[in-house]
Amino acid sequence: MKVTIDQDKCVSSGQCVLAAEEVFDQRDEDGVVVLLNANPPAELAEDVRQAAVLCPALAIVVED
């Protein structure tokens, strides 16, 4: 699994962090998403996919 984010699209909703806090975080100054792990382990796959679905800006891309 490979995860990429488009920080320019991010609207700082924090939904990704709530869904997969081991993979996503937010910058303190503006709340924009930060990718902690571009290749998360298989046990986090469902959480990462859920984060991508929940993202209102569609800023998360998940490739298998």
PDB file of N, CA, C and O in Angstrom:
ATOM      1  N   MET A   1       0.840  -1.170   0.000  1.00  0.00           N
ATOM      2  CA  MET A   1       0.000   0.000   0.000  1.00  0.00           C
ATOM      3  C   MET A   1       0.886   1.235   0.000  1.00  0.00           C
ATOM      4  O   MET A   1       1.859   1.320   0.748  1.00  0.00           O
ATOM      5  N   LYS A   2       0.531   2.194  -0.855  1.00  0.00           N
ATOM      6  CA  LYS A   2       1.230   3.468  -0.904  1.00  0.00           C
ATOM      7  C   LYS A   2       0.207   4.586  -0.735  1.00  0.00           C
ATOM      8  O   LYS A   2      -0.838   4.586  -1.385  1.00  0.00           O
ATOM      9  N   VAL A   3       0.514   5.533   0.140  1.00  0.00           N
ATOM     10  CA  VAL A   3      -0.389   6.643   0.411  1.00  0.00           C
ATOM     11  C   VAL A   3       0.294   7.944  -0.009  1.00  0.00           C
ATOM     12  O   VAL A   3       1.461   8.176   0.308  1.00  0.00           O
ATOM     13  N   THR A   4      -0.441   8.776  -0.716  1.00  0.00           N
ATOM     14  CA  THR A   4       0.037  10.112  -1.039  1.00  0.00           C
ATOM     15  C   THR A   4      -1.046  11.113  -0.660  1.00  0.00           C
ATOM     16  O   THR A   4      -2.230  10.780  -0.612  1.00  0.00           O
ATOM     17  N   ILE A   5      -0.623  12.336  -0.392  1.00  0.00           N
ATOM     18  CA  ILE A   5      -1.574  13.389  -0.049  1.00  0.00           C
ATOM     19  C   ILE A   5      -1.275  14.624  -0.886  1.00  0.00           C
ATOM     20  O   ILE A   5      -0.138  14.853  -1.300  1.00  0.00           O
ATOM     21  N   ASP A   6      -2.290  15.397  -1.122  1.00  0.00           N
ATOM     22  CA  ASP A   6      -2.157  16.676  -1.808  1.00  0.00           C
ATOM     23  C   ASP A   6      -2.444  17.756  -0.779  1.00  0.00           C
ATOM     24  O   ASP A   6      -3.603  18.087  -0.526  1.00  0.00           O
ATOM     25  N   GLN A   7      -1.394  18.304  -0.186  1.00  0.00           N
ATOM     26  CA  GLN A   7      -1.569  19.299   0.860  1.00  0.00           C
ATOM     27  C   GLN A   7      -2.261  20.558   0.357  1.00  0.00           C
ATOM     28  O   GLN A   7      -2.904  21.264   1.134  1.00  0.00           O
ATOM     29  N   ASP A   8      -2.137  20.844  -0.930  1.00  0.00           N
ATOM     30  CA  ASP A   8      -2.805  22.025  -1.490  1.00  0.00           C
ATOM     31  C   ASP A   8      -4.324  21.878  -1.487  1.00  0.00           C
ATOM     32  O   ASP A   8      -5.037  22.880  -1.420  1.00  0.00           O
ATOM     33  N   LYS A   9      -4.822  20.665  -1.557  1.00  0.00           N
ATOM     34  CA  LYS A   9      -6.270  20.414  -1.531  1.00  0.00           C
ATOM     35  C   LYS A   9      -6.836  20.375  -0.111  1.00  0.00           C
ATOM     36  O   LYS A   9      -8.025  20.623   0.092  1.00  0.00           O
ATOM     37  N   CYS A  10      -5.994  20.068   0.859  1.00  0.00           N
ATOM     38  CA  CYS A  10      -6.437  19.827   2.232  1.00  0.00           C
ATOM     39  C   CYS A  10      -7.209  21.023   2.792  1.00  0.00           C
ATOM     40  O   CYS A  10      -6.787  22.171   2.657  1.00  0.00           O
ATOM     41  N   VAL A  11      -8.354  20.727   3.425  1.00  0.00           N
ATOM     42  CA  VAL A  11      -9.181  21.764   4.052  1.00  0.00           C
ATOM     43  C   VAL A  11      -9.118  21.685   5.576  1.00  0.00           C
ATOM     44  O   VAL A  11      -9.923  22.309   6.268  1.00  0.00           O
ATOM     45  N   SER A  12      -8.176  20.931   6.087  1.00  0.00           N
ATOM     46  CA  SER A  12      -7.888  20.867   7.527  1.00  0.00           C
ATOM     47  C   SER A  12      -9.050  20.366   8.377  1.00  0.00           C
ATOM     48  O   SER A  12      -9.250  20.838   9.496  1.00  0.00           O
ATOM     49  N   SER A  13      -9.811  19.417   7.855  1.00  0.00           N
ATOM     50  CA  SER A  13     -10.956  18.898   8.603  1.00  0.00           C
ATOM     51  C   SER A  13     -10.544  17.943   9.724  1.00  0.00           C
ATOM     52  O   SER A  13     -11.264  17.806  10.714  1.00  0.00           O
ATOM     53  N   GLY A  14      -9.396  17.284   9.577  1.00  0.00           N
ATOM     54  CA  GLY A  14      -8.912  16.361  10.602  1.00  0.00           C
ATOM     55  C   GLY A  14      -9.536  14.985  10.570  1.00  0.00           C
ATOM     56  O   GLY A  14      -9.233  14.159  11.431  1.00  0.00           O
ATOM     57  N   GLN A  15     -10.395  14.712   9.611  1.00  0.00           N
ATOM     58  CA  GLN A  15     -11.040  13.403   9.528  1.00  0.00           C
ATOM     59  C   GLN A  15     -10.027  12.280   9.334  1.00  0.00           C
ATOM     60  O   GLN A  15     -10.204  11.183   9.864  1.00  0.00           O
ATOM     61  N   CYS A  16      -8.972  12.552   8.580  1.00  0.00           N
ATOM     62  CA  CYS A  16      -7.952  11.531   8.341  1.00  0.00           C
ATOM     63  C   CYS A  16      -7.233  11.143   9.639  1.00  0.00           C
ATOM     64  O   CYS A  16      -6.938   9.970   9.872  1.00  0.00           O
ATOM     65  N   VAL A  17      -6.963  12.129  10.465  1.00  0.00           N
ATOM     66  CA  VAL A  17      -6.283  11.864  11.733  1.00  0.00           C
ATOM     67  C   VAL A  17      -7.178  11.031  12.649  1.00  0.00           C
ATOM     68  O   VAL A  17      -6.707  10.118  13.327  1.00  0.00           O
ATOM     69  N   LEU A  18      -8.439  11.346  12.663  1.00  0.00           N
ATOM     70  CA  LEU A  18      -9.367  10.574  13.484  1.00  0.00           C
ATOM     71  C   LEU A  18      -9.470   9.126  13.014  1.00  0.00           C
ATOM     72  O   LEU A  18      -9.632   8.217  13.828  1.00  0.00           O
ATOM     73  N   ALA A  19      -9.378   8.912  11.711  1.00  0.00           N
ATOM     74  CA  ALA A  19      -9.510   7.561  11.157  1.00  0.00           C
ATOM     75  C   ALA A  19      -8.222   6.751  11.256  1.00  0.00           C
ATOM     76  O   ALA A  19      -8.267   5.536  11.447  1.00  0.00           O
ATOM     77  N   ALA A  20      -7.066   7.419  11.128  1.00  0.00           N
ATOM     78  CA  ALA A  20      -5.791   6.688  11.095  1.00  0.00           C
ATOM     79  C   ALA A  20      -4.679   7.559  11.671  1.00  0.00           C
ATOM     80  O   ALA A  20      -3.838   8.066  10.930  1.00  0.00           O
ATOM     81  N   GLU A  21      -4.673   7.729  12.969  1.00  0.00           N
ATOM     82  CA  GLU A  21      -3.704   8.619  13.611  1.00  0.00           C
ATOM     83  C   GLU A  21      -2.269   8.124  13.520  1.00  0.00           C
ATOM     84  O   GLU A  21      -1.340   8.897  13.749  1.00  0.00           O
ATOM     85  N   GLU A  22      -2.067   6.856  13.191  1.00  0.00           N
ATOM     86  CA  GLU A  22      -0.718   6.335  13.030  1.00  0.00           C
ATOM     87  C   GLU A  22      -0.119   6.731  11.684  1.00  0.00           C
ATOM     88  O   GLU A  22       1.091   6.635  11.481  1.00  0.00           O
ATOM     89  N   VAL A  23      -0.978   7.177  10.767  1.00  0.00           N
ATOM     90  CA  VAL A  23      -0.540   7.485   9.407  1.00  0.00           C
ATOM     91  C   VAL A  23      -0.624   8.984   9.110  1.00  0.00           C
ATOM     92  O   VAL A  23       0.180   9.503   8.337  1.00  0.00           O
ATOM     93  N   PHE A  24      -1.580   9.678   9.712  1.00  0.00           N
ATOM     94  CA  PHE A  24      -1.799  11.089   9.420  1.00  0.00           C
ATOM     95  C   PHE A  24      -1.708  11.944  10.680  1.00  0.00           C
ATOM     96  O   PHE A  24      -2.031  11.497  11.780  1.00  0.00           O
ATOM     97  N   ASP A  25      -1.268  13.163  10.497  1.00  0.00           N
ATOM     98  CA  ASP A  25      -1.250  14.160  11.558  1.00  0.00           C
ATOM     99  C   ASP A  25      -1.599  15.498  10.910  1.00  0.00           C
ATOM    100  O   ASP A  25      -1.798  15.576   9.698  1.00  0.00           O
ATOM    101  N   GLN A  26      -1.672  16.542  11.721  1.00  0.00           N
ATOM    102  CA  GLN A  26      -1.959  17.870  11.200  1.00  0.00           C
ATOM    103  C   GLN A  26      -0.900  18.844  11.694  1.00  0.00           C
ATOM    104  O   GLN A  26      -0.421  18.744  12.824  1.00  0.00           O
ATOM    105  N   ARG A  27      -0.539  19.795  10.821  1.00  0.00           N
ATOM    106  CA  ARG A  27       0.400  20.841  11.228  1.00  0.00           C
ATOM    107  C   ARG A  27      -0.274  21.724  12.262  1.00  0.00           C
ATOM    108  O   ARG A  27      -1.452  22.056  12.134  1.00  0.00           O
ATOM    109  N   ASP A  28       0.470  22.099  13.280  1.00  0.00           N
ATOM    110  CA  ASP A  28      -0.074  22.924  14.353  1.00  0.00           C
ATOM    111  C   ASP A  28      -0.500  24.305  13.866  1.00  0.00           C
ATOM    112  O   ASP A  28      -1.512  24.838  14.320  1.00  0.00           O
ATOM    113  N   GLU A  29       0.259  24.878  12.957  1.00  0.00           N
ATOM    114  CA  GLU A  29      -0.009  26.257  12.564  1.00  0.00           C
ATOM    115  C   GLU A  29      -1.258  26.449  11.704  1.00  0.00           C
ATOM    116  O   GLU A  29      -1.897  27.498  11.777  1.00  0.00           O
ATOM    117  N   ASP A  30      -1.616  25.453  10.892  1.00  0.00           N
ATOM    118  CA  ASP A  30      -2.781  25.645  10.011  1.00  0.00           C
ATOM    119  C   ASP A  30      -3.681  24.417   9.874  1.00  0.00           C
ATOM    120  O   ASP A  30      -4.708  24.482   9.198  1.00  0.00           O
ATOM    121  N   GLY A  31      -3.319  23.319  10.494  1.00  0.00           N
ATOM    122  CA  GLY A  31      -4.163  22.128  10.465  1.00  0.00           C
ATOM    123  C   GLY A  31      -4.067  21.293   9.213  1.00  0.00           C
ATOM    124  O   GLY A  31      -4.799  20.313   9.077  1.00  0.00           O
ATOM    125  N   VAL A  32      -3.184  21.649   8.283  1.00  0.00           N
ATOM    126  CA  VAL A  32      -3.040  20.888   7.043  1.00  0.00           C
ATOM    127  C   VAL A  32      -2.447  19.515   7.351  1.00  0.00           C
ATOM    128  O   VAL A  32      -1.598  19.372   8.230  1.00  0.00           O
ATOM    129  N   VAL A  33      -2.903  18.524   6.622  1.00  0.00           N
ATOM    130  CA  VAL A  33      -2.491  17.141   6.833  1.00  0.00           C
ATOM    131  C   VAL A  33      -0.990  16.952   6.628  1.00  0.00           C
ATOM    132  O   VAL A  33      -0.372  17.585   5.773  1.00  0.00           O
ATOM    133  N   VAL A  34      -0.426  16.061   7.440  1.00  0.00           N
ATOM    134  CA  VAL A  34       0.970  15.638   7.334  1.00  0.00           C
ATOM    135  C   VAL A  34       0.962  14.119   7.275  1.00  0.00           C
ATOM    136  O   VAL A  34       0.326  13.463   8.100  1.00  0.00           O
ATOM    137  N   LEU A  35       1.658  13.569   6.311  1.00  0.00           N
ATOM    138  CA  LEU A  35       1.739  12.122   6.157  1.00  0.00           C
ATOM    139  C   LEU A  35       2.882  11.589   7.013  1.00  0.00           C
ATOM    140  O   LEU A  35       4.039  11.957   6.813  1.00  0.00           O
ATOM    141  N   LEU A  36       2.558  10.733   7.954  1.00  0.00           N
ATOM    142  CA  LEU A  36       3.557  10.151   8.854  1.00  0.00           C
ATOM    143  C   LEU A  36       4.177   8.877   8.291  1.00  0.00           C
ATOM    144  O   LEU A  36       5.324   8.552   8.595  1.00  0.00           O
ATOM    145  N   ASN A  37       3.412   8.153   7.467  1.00  0.00           N
ATOM    146  CA  ASN A  37       3.887   6.874   6.947  1.00  0.00           C
ATOM    147  C   ASN A  37       3.289   6.648   5.566  1.00  0.00           C
ATOM    148  O   ASN A  37       2.104   6.339   5.443  1.00  0.00           O
ATOM    149  N   ALA A  38       4.105   6.800   4.526  1.00  0.00           N
ATOM    150  CA  ALA A  38       3.631   6.639   3.147  1.00  0.00           C
ATOM    151  C   ALA A  38       3.376   5.181   2.775  1.00  0.00           C
ATOM    152  O   ALA A  38       2.685   4.900   1.796  1.00  0.00           O
ATOM    153  N   ASN A  39       3.930   4.262   3.549  1.00  0.00           N
ATOM    154  CA  ASN A  39       3.748   2.830   3.304  1.00  0.00           C
ATOM    155  C   ASN A  39       3.317   2.146   4.594  1.00  0.00           C
ATOM    156  O   ASN A  39       4.098   1.405   5.192  1.00  0.00           O
ATOM    157  N   PRO A  40       2.089   2.386   5.028  1.00  0.00           N
ATOM    158  CA  PRO A  40       1.635   1.819   6.296  1.00  0.00           C
ATOM    159  C   PRO A  40       1.530   0.298   6.235  1.00  0.00           C
ATOM    160  O   PRO A  40       1.346  -0.276   5.161  1.00  0.00           O
ATOM    161  N   PRO A  41       1.647  -0.349   7.389  1.00  0.00           N
ATOM    162  CA  PRO A  41       1.533  -1.809   7.434  1.00  0.00           C
ATOM    163  C   PRO A  41       0.118  -2.275   7.095  1.00  0.00           C
ATOM    164  O   PRO A  41      -0.842  -1.512   7.196  1.00  0.00           O
ATOM    165  N   ALA A  42       0.011  -3.512   6.701  1.00  0.00           N
ATOM    166  CA  ALA A  42      -1.257  -4.086   6.258  1.00  0.00           C
ATOM    167  C   ALA A  42      -2.367  -3.965   7.303  1.00  0.00           C
ATOM    168  O   ALA A  42      -3.535  -3.815   6.946  1.00  0.00           O
ATOM    169  N   GLU A  43      -2.017  -4.027   8.571  1.00  0.00           N
ATOM    170  CA  GLU A  43      -3.059  -3.962   9.611  1.00  0.00           C
ATOM    171  C   GLU A  43      -3.722  -2.583   9.694  1.00  0.00           C
ATOM    172  O   GLU A  43      -4.765  -2.439  10.333  1.00  0.00           O
ATOM    173  N   LEU A  44      -3.133  -1.575   9.059  1.00  0.00           N
ATOM    174  CA  LEU A  44      -3.739  -0.238   9.048  1.00  0.00           C
ATOM    175  C   LEU A  44      -4.473   0.065   7.747  1.00  0.00           C
ATOM    176  O   LEU A  44      -5.026   1.154   7.591  1.00  0.00           O
ATOM    177  N   ALA A  45      -4.487  -0.876   6.820  1.00  0.00           N
ATOM    178  CA  ALA A  45      -5.064  -0.650   5.496  1.00  0.00           C
ATOM    179  C   ALA A  45      -6.516  -0.179   5.556  1.00  0.00           C
ATOM    180  O   ALA A  45      -6.880   0.773   4.866  1.00  0.00           O
ATOM    181  N   GLU A  46      -7.325  -0.810   6.343  1.00  0.00           N
ATOM    182  CA  GLU A  46      -8.742  -0.434   6.428  1.00  0.00           C
ATOM    183  C   GLU A  46      -8.902   0.981   6.980  1.00  0.00           C
ATOM    184  O   GLU A  46      -9.732   1.747   6.490  1.00  0.00           O
ATOM    185  N   ASP A  47      -8.113   1.330   7.995  1.00  0.00           N
ATOM    186  CA  ASP A  47      -8.175   2.677   8.572  1.00  0.00           C
ATOM    187  C   ASP A  47      -7.758   3.734   7.546  1.00  0.00           C
ATOM    188  O   ASP A  47      -8.376   4.795   7.455  1.00  0.00           O
ATOM    189  N   VAL A  48      -6.714   3.440   6.781  1.00  0.00           N
ATOM    190  CA  VAL A  48      -6.231   4.384   5.777  1.00  0.00           C
ATOM    191  C   VAL A  48      -7.267   4.561   4.669  1.00  0.00           C
ATOM    192  O   VAL A  48      -7.515   5.682   4.225  1.00  0.00           O
ATOM    193  N   ARG A  49      -7.863   3.483   4.231  1.00  0.00           N
ATOM    194  CA  ARG A  49      -8.915   3.587   3.199  1.00  0.00           C
ATOM    195  C   ARG A  49     -10.104   4.387   3.719  1.00  0.00           C
ATOM    196  O   ARG A  49     -10.693   5.178   2.983  1.00  0.00           O
ATOM    197  N   GLN A  50     -10.449   4.185   4.968  1.00  0.00           N
ATOM    198  CA  GLN A  50     -11.549   4.943   5.573  1.00  0.00           C
ATOM    199  C   GLN A  50     -11.198   6.427   5.630  1.00  0.00           C
ATOM    200  O   GLN A  50     -12.057   7.272   5.374  1.00  0.00           O
ATOM    201  N   ALA A  51      -9.971   6.752   5.956  1.00  0.00           N
ATOM    202  CA  ALA A  51      -9.531   8.147   5.989  1.00  0.00           C
ATOM    203  C   ALA A  51      -9.680   8.793   4.618  1.00  0.00           C
ATOM    204  O   ALA A  51     -10.128   9.935   4.513  1.00  0.00           O
ATOM    205  N   ALA A  52      -9.304   8.066   3.568  1.00  0.00           N
ATOM    206  CA  ALA A  52      -9.429   8.591   2.206  1.00  0.00           C
ATOM    207  C   ALA A  52     -10.893   8.845   1.848  1.00  0.00           C
ATOM    208  O   ALA A  52     -11.209   9.844   1.201  1.00  0.00           O
ATOM    209  N   VAL A  53     -11.776   7.958   2.260  1.00  0.00           N
ATOM    210  CA  VAL A  53     -13.205   8.117   1.988  1.00  0.00           C
ATOM    211  C   VAL A  53     -13.776   9.310   2.748  1.00  0.00           C
ATOM    212  O   VAL A  53     -14.606  10.047   2.217  1.00  0.00           O
ATOM    213  N   LEU A  54     -13.340   9.499   3.969  1.00  0.00           N
ATOM    214  CA  LEU A  54     -13.851  10.573   4.814  1.00  0.00           C
ATOM    215  C   LEU A  54     -13.319  11.954   4.445  1.00  0.00           C
ATOM    216  O   LEU A  54     -13.924  12.961   4.813  1.00  0.00           O
ATOM    217  N   CYS A  55     -12.216  12.019   3.735  1.00  0.00           N
ATOM    218  CA  CYS A  55     -11.596  13.302   3.413  1.00  0.00           C
ATOM    219  C   CYS A  55     -12.524  14.136   2.523  1.00  0.00           C
ATOM    220  O   CYS A  55     -12.802  13.744   1.390  1.00  0.00           O
ATOM    221  N   PRO A  56     -13.005  15.283   3.022  1.00  0.00           N
ATOM    222  CA  PRO A  56     -13.934  16.090   2.231  1.00  0.00           C
ATOM    223  C   PRO A  56     -13.276  16.733   1.012  1.00  0.00           C
ATOM    224  O   PRO A  56     -13.967  17.110   0.066  1.00  0.00           O
ATOM    225  N   ALA A  57     -11.954  16.862   1.025  1.00  0.00           N
ATOM    226  CA  ALA A  57     -11.247  17.484  -0.085  1.00  0.00           C
ATOM    227  C   ALA A  57     -10.707  16.466  -1.093  1.00  0.00           C
ATOM    228  O   ALA A  57     -10.150  16.843  -2.124  1.00  0.00           O
ATOM    229  N   LEU A  58     -10.875  15.178  -0.791  1.00  0.00           N
ATOM    230  CA  LEU A  58     -10.325  14.102  -1.627  1.00  0.00           C
ATOM    231  C   LEU A  58      -8.807  14.294  -1.828  1.00  0.00           C
ATOM    232  O   LEU A  58      -8.287  14.114  -2.930  1.00  0.00           O
ATOM    233  N   ALA A  59      -8.125  14.656  -0.756  1.00  0.00           N
ATOM    234  CA  ALA A  59      -6.691  14.947  -0.811  1.00  0.00           C
ATOM    235  C   ALA A  59      -5.821  13.708  -0.579  1.00  0.00           C
ATOM    236  O   ALA A  59      -4.596  13.798  -0.659  1.00  0.00           O
ATOM    237  N   ILE A  60      -6.429  12.564  -0.296  1.00  0.00           N
ATOM    238  CA  ILE A  60      -5.680  11.348   0.014  1.00  0.00           C
ATOM    239  C   ILE A  60      -5.857  10.337  -1.120  1.00  0.00           C
ATOM    240  O   ILE A  60      -6.977  10.040  -1.535  1.00  0.00           O
ATOM    241  N   VAL A  61      -4.734   9.817  -1.611  1.00  0.00           N
ATOM    242  CA  VAL A  61      -4.763   8.781  -2.651  1.00  0.00           C
ATOM    243  C   VAL A  61      -4.117   7.536  -2.081  1.00  0.00           C
ATOM    244  O   VAL A  61      -3.003   7.586  -1.560  1.00  0.00           O
ATOM    245  N   VAL A  62      -4.826   6.412  -2.181  1.00  0.00           N
ATOM    246  CA  VAL A  62      -4.338   5.128  -1.693  1.00  0.00           C
ATOM    247  C   VAL A  62      -4.160   4.194  -2.885  1.00  0.00           C
ATOM    248  O   VAL A  62      -5.101   3.955  -3.642  1.00  0.00           O
ATOM    249  N   GLU A  63      -2.957   3.673  -3.044  1.00  0.00           N
ATOM    250  CA  GLU A  63      -2.663   2.711  -4.096  1.00  0.00           C
ATOM    251  C   GLU A  63      -2.275   1.382  -3.464  1.00  0.00           C
ATOM    252  O   GLU A  63      -1.495   1.336  -2.513  1.00  0.00           O
ATOM    253  N   ASP A  64      -2.831   0.300  -4.006  1.00  0.00           N
ATOM    254  CA  ASP A  64      -2.498  -1.032  -3.484  1.00  0.00           C
ATOM    255  C   ASP A  64      -1.319  -1.626  -4.198  1.00  0.00           C
ATOM    256  O   ASP A  64      -0.905  -2.742  -3.884  1.00  0.00           O
TER     257      ASP A  64
END
